[in-house]
Every structure is written in structure tokens, then in C-alpha cells.
Amino acid sequence: MSNYCPPVLNQRFAAQVMAPVFMLLAVFGFWFVIAPAMAQDIPWHLGTHNGQLPAPSAINTVKEKPGPNRIVVAVVDSGVMAEHPSLAGQLLPGYDMVSAAQNLRNKRSADFSPDARGARCGVRLMANSFRTHGTEVASLVAGNGVDGVFGVNPEAKVLPIRVFGACAMSRKDLIEAISWAAGFPVAGLPDNPHPAKIINLSMAGGYAVCGADLQALIDRLIQDHKFIVAAAGNNFHKPLQEPANCPGVIAVGALNAENRIEIYSALDPRTFVYAPGGGASLPVNAVWAVNKLKVATYELDFLGNERATTRFSGVGTSYAAPVVAGFISLWLSHHPDKTFADFLREKPQFVRQVEPLEQCTQCMPLGLVNPDRWGPP
């Protein structure tokens, strides 16, 4: 899967509206200072609970209590840093699925943490945005609320699976990682004791047509009543690539806080739904003007020591995808026996209109939103 792209850093985005560089990856890393007046206890993409007007693209789940069923969401990514306070109590035992040839640790193991800061694979230097990507994605699914990082479903459990690091990701590793996440047997590995109901893939850049090997696995997952959520990709309004273009995958595009499709998001009629993904700050007097998702991440202090932090820095379809994965887990927490077919049938109650773009006359974009009718029928 050498064409799949891991995270990249584009710090010029704040000054220029997303110059088209490193466009295949489904994430962008940013550092922004948020004025105290813009702070709120609940991230804007989840809605509000204090009578304020929510962001136009907010999914409005903030008042929705999870149901009695704990849903497992696999985050197949760069690994997760389990020590982050915003993820305390949220993680299940995961696995490092990076095979020996591409693994700086020389083997697969139960250590699902990312490669070390500054790790190299030959001459290839791992960007820090690679390293923290899985942690940030996991926090959007099930963040526990510490330091203001709330997942869409704080009662969900995240199954962290590492599938790339400083070295490039292989297609075989990705397929086996998805298989293991679902609870399917993988040769040479212990069984997964916590099979995921939902598998989140915040990555893009594979084949232009879904490969037969990946499609066969997705078909099997759907037959087993699993959900596969994938980032549409940050390819600046180009068509979907793998894994988002595979039939049966819930392909997720990105909206800004004002419910408009972001300039970097893939644009394709096959995009299943759009969700808040953030972008450039917006010229409005509202808490959601920051237009970035609050995530759990890591940074260096002034002495050069790494420390856990939280900040409004999530931008990309990589971040929109876990919002959808968390949303589905919240729905399933009330209705654990529901299937992908049920979600398709009930989709009209979960979406709102999004302004279409003239570049895609066949597109009928829909944004995710809480129908305010959860719980038993």
C-alpha cells in the first residue's frame, strides 16, 4: 500500500487557504493560539449546551447520553500514546501490525505506541504529525473530557492498531490490520479478544479503483455486521481513492464550521457523508470561528521534553472520519444489533443539506447531525 499517505505538516495554511501540497494525506497539522474569549467547555463540532447557537456544521450530540452498550472502535493508524490524560480509561489492548521489514522494532507486538519522536527509516524522517496522528484521531472518537477533549462517544472503547510508522505502510499490513481489528484470525498472531464493531481508517491515497483484495475484505466485514469509516482524502476536490472508494465504506468528507465543504476535501458523488474537519479560521464572532477540532496531542516544552497537551489543531478529512465513527458508535450504544444496512435505511434522519459545489454537478453533499431521536423506539 505504498501509495497511501501518512500525515504531513503544512504550516502556511493560516496565511494561504490551503496551498495544494502533499495533497494525498487525510490530515494537516497546525498550531494556533486560541484567545481566552473563544474558549468553551465543549468543542464546537459537538454543539452547545448553554443556549448559544451551535456551529452550522455541528453534529449536536453534546446532550445525547450514550446507551448501555459499550461499542469498540478500532483506530487503525500510526499508533496511540496511551499515557495521554484525555485517553485515560478509553483504550483496549491493541496491536502493532507493522511487519518486521518496515518496523523499527523488528517485529509485530502488543506495543501499539507510535515510533519515537525523530525516528528515521533509512533517510526518511518521521514527522511528528505522523507520530501523534493516531492519538488525535482516537481522542475525537472517545476522549474522556480531560482538558476539554470530548469524544463523540466517551463511553466507546478504542482499539488502537498501529499500521504505519517511520517506514512506509504495506498493503499486506493494512489488510491484516483491518482483519485483526474485526476479530478475524491472522496467521501468526494471537486472537483479538475485543473485536471492533467500527473500524476507522483516517488515511487515503491507494488505488483509484478499489482493489479486489481490499473489496473482498470489506464485503466480509459488512457480512459480519461491521462498519468501515474512511477519510475521503485531502486531494483538493479530486475523486476518492482507496480505501474510501471501496463500496461499503463510509467515505467522509470535511466541512468547515459554517457547513461548507472544505477546499482540501475530496469531491466525489460516492462520498457518503460530510462532517466537521476544520480549516482556516473564520471571520465571525463565535466560539466556532477557530474552525479546528480540539484533539489530544503532544508537544515539546521549552526544555525540549515531550508533554501531553490539548489544542484546537485538527484539520483534515482524517479528523472528520473519527467524528463519524464516534457518531455511529453512539447510535449503536442504543441499538447494538443495527447493521450497515440499517444505517443506510435510517440515513435520512442523520443528515442535513450541505451547499453543493459547481465542480461536481452529480454530488449531493449531506452533513452529519443528531436527529434528537435516540434511544429505544
N, C-alpha and C positions, 0 to 999 in steps of 0.2 A: 504494500500500500504506500509506495514511496511518494506518490503524488499528494497524499494527504498532508495538509499543512498544520503545524503546531502554532502557538501564539507568537505574535510579533509586536513590536513596540513602535508606535507612530506618534511621537510627542508633538508634532506640528499640527495635529488636528484642531487644537483650540484656536489657532490663528488662521488656518485654512480649512474649509469644510471638506475634510477627508480627501487629501490627495491620494490618487489611486496607486498605492504601493503595497506590496505584499498582500495582494487582494484575495488570495485563496483562503486565508485563515479566518476562522469564525470568532476572533477576539481581537481587541485592541487594548493596550494597557495605557492608562493615563493617571496622572497625579494632579489633583486640583485642590485648592483651598476652598473650603465651604464657609461662607460667612455665618456667624452665630445666628443671625436673624433668619437664616434659611433652614435652620435645623428643625427636625421634628422627630418624635419618638418612633414613628412608624415610617418605613421607607415609602416614598411617594408611589412606587409602582404597585403597592398593595392596596392603596386607597387611604382614607382617613376615618377617624372615629370621633372627631371633636367638632363636627358640624361644618368644617371647612369644605370647600368644593374640591373634590378629588381631581387629579390629573385626568385629562380626557382619555388617555390610554390605560389608566389604572385598572387592574383586574378586579379590584373591590372585594377582596377576600378577607380583609382585615377583621371583620366582625364574624367571620364564619368559623365556628369551632370545629376542630377535627372530629370525625366519628370515632367509634370504639375500636376500629381495626387499624393496626399498625401496618403501613404499607412500605415495602422495601423498594428503594430506588437505587439502581446501580449507576454510579458515576464513572464511566469508562473514559479515562483521561490521563493526565500527567502524574497522577498520584495525589494523595491528600495528606496534609500536615495535621496529624491528629491532635497535636497539643494546643491547637488554637482554642481559646476560651469560648468562642462563638459556636464551636462544634462539639463542645463537651457533652457527652451523653448521646450524641447523634449518630455515631459511626458503629457499624458492624465490622467484624474481622473480614478484611478484604484480601486482595492478592496482587502481586506483581507479575503481570503476564508478559513482560518483555523477555523474549527468548535470549539465550546466552550470547548469541552472536552480536546482539545490539544492546546488551545490558552491561553497564559498568560494574555491576555486582557479579557478573559472570553466570548468573542462573536465575530462574524464577524462584519466588519465595513468598512467604506471607508478609513480607515487608512492603507495604503499599505506599510508602513515603516517596516523594519525588527525589530525583538526583540532587546532589549538593549544589548550593549556590556556586556559580562559576565553573560547573563541571564541563569537561570537554570530551568529545568523542572524536579522536584524532585532532584535526584543526577546527572542528565545529564546536563553537562555544554555545552553551545552553543559556538563552536569555532568561532573565528572572521571570518574565511573563509566562514562559513555559512552565517554570517551576511552581508558581502559585496558582496556575490556571485551575487545576482540579479542586483546590481548596476553595477558591472563589465560587466555582460552579456549585460545589456541594453546599455552600452557605446559602445560596439562593433557593435551593430545594428545601433545606431543613435547618437553617440557622436557628439557634435557641433563644435569640433576643439579646444576648450579652453585647453590650456596646452598640445596641441598635441594629444588629444584623438579624433580621427575622426572615426565616424561610417562609415560603408559601404555606408549607405544612410542617410546623415544628414538631409534630408527632410522628412524622415519617422517619424511617431509618435509612441512612445512606450506606450503601455497599461500595466502598472505594476500590477501584480496579485500575492499576497502572498499566498503560499500554504504550506509552512513549516517554522518552527522556531526552538525554543529550543526543542520543543516536536516533536516526530516522525510524519511524514506525513501519513494521512489515504488515502486509495484508494478512498473512497467516496468524500473526499475533492478534490482530483486531478481530478476526473471525473467531478465534479460540477464546478471546476475552469476552466477547458477546455471549458465546455458548456457555462459558463457565458462569457468567453473571446470571443466566437464565436457569441455571441448575442442571444443564446438560453435561454429561460426562466428557471430560477432556483427557486424552491419554497422558499418563504420567503425573497427573495432578490429583490431589485429594478432592473428594466431592465438596461442592459448595453447600454448607448447611443452611444458608439463608438465601434461597433463590429470589431474585428480584422479580417483581411484578412489572416494573417500569425500568427501561434501560435508556439512559441519557447519553447521547453522543454529541458533544459540543465540538465538532470537527467537520471539515469539509475539504473537498479537493480531490476526490477519487475520480473514477471513470465518468465520462459524460453520459454513458448508459450503464445502468446497474448491472454489475457482473452476475453471471449465473450462480456463482458460489455464494455471494452475499444474499442474492434474492432467495435462494433455496433456504438459507438460514432464517431469513425474515419470515418466509412463509411458515416455517416450522414454529417460530416464536408466536405468530398470530394464532396458529392452531392450538398452541399451548396457553392461549389467553394472556399473552404478554403484550405490552405496549412499547414501541420503539420511537423515541423522540430524538430528532437530529436537527442541528443548526442548518439553516438554509445556506449559509456561507456569506462571507463578506467579499463578494466579487463585483460589487458596484453595478447591480441591475442586470447581471448576466444570468443564464439559466442555471438550474440546480445541477449539482454534481453529487456523486456518492458521498455519504450514504443517504442524503436527503431525497435523491431522485428515485429511490427504490420504492415500488408500490408497496403500500402497507406501512411505510414510515410516516410519522407525523412530522413533516417538514415545517420548521418555524422560522419565519422572517422577523425582522426587527422594526419596531415603531419608536418614534420619539414620544416624549410626554404629551405632545399635542395630538396624538393619534394619527400621525403621518408616517408613511414608510420612509425609513432612513435611507440616505443616499448610498450607503455602503451595502445594503441588504440585497441579496439575490432577488431577482424578479422573475417569477415563473408561475403560470397558472396552476401548477401542481403544488405550490406552497399551501399547506393545509390550514395554517393559521398564523397570525402575527401577534407578537407580544412585546411589551416594553424591552427595548435593548439599549436605549440611550444613544447619546451623540453629543454634539456641540451644545454648550449652554444656550438657553433660550432667553430672549429679551422680554421676559414677562415678570411681573411682581407676584411670584407664587413660590411655595416651597419646592415645587417640582421644576423650577427653572434650571436647576442644576443638570437635569436631563441625563443623569448617570445612575447606575444601580449601586446600592450600598452592599459591599461584599466584605467578607473576612479574608485578610491577606497578610503579607509580611513585608517588612521594610527594614532598612538599616538605620540604626540610631547614629548620633553624631560621633560615636566611638567606633563605628563600623560593625557593631554587633546586631545580629538579626533579632527582630522583635515582632510579636503579633500586633496587628493593628486592624482597624476597620476604616473604610472610607468610601465615598462616592466616586468610584473609578471604573465600574463595569460598563463597557461599551462593546457591543457586537452581537451578532446572532448567537454566539456562544453563550451569552448571558440571557438572551430571550428564551433559548431552549429549556434551561432548568426551571424557568418560571412556569412554562407549560407542563413540564414533568411534575413539578410540585402541585400544580393545579389538578392534574389528573389524580395524583395521589390523595389529594384532599377529597375529591369526588369518590374515589374508591374506598376511602376510610369510612364512608357511609354505605357504600354499595360494593362490597369486596368481590362479588361474583360477576360484576359487569365486565363486558368484553370490549374489544376494539369495535366490533360491530355495533354494540350498544352506544358507544361514544359517537360513532358516525351517525347513528339514528337520532341521538339527542343533541348533536352539534348545534342545530339552530338556536337552542336556548342558551348556548355558551358563547355566543359571538355577537359582535356589533359591526356595523359597516365601517370600513376604512376608505378614505378617498382614493380612488384608483389613479394610476399614473398613465399618461398617454403613451409611454414606451411599451406598454403591454395591454393591448386592447382586449385580449382574452382573459385578463386577470380580473377576478372579483374578490379583492382582498377583504378578509374578515379578521377582526381583532378579538382576542380572548377577554371574557368578562364573566364575573359571577352572576348567575341568574337570580340569586337570592331565593332559591327554592331547593335548598339542600335538605339532607336528612331523609328519613323513610317516607315513601309516598303516602 
